[in-house]
Amino acid sequence: MFNESRNAGEMVNELLMVVIAAFFPLVFLLAIVGN
């Protein structure tokens, strides 16, 4: 039970990292285009 919960937490953490990694360049590009 604890193992599954910890695994889910790691999955969410990985997903967050991927979302940030994908979102950051987009924001950077928008900032460049905005200027």
Buried (B, 14 or more C-beta within 10 A) or exposed (E): EEEEEEEEEEEEEEEEEEEEEEEEEEEEEEEEEEE
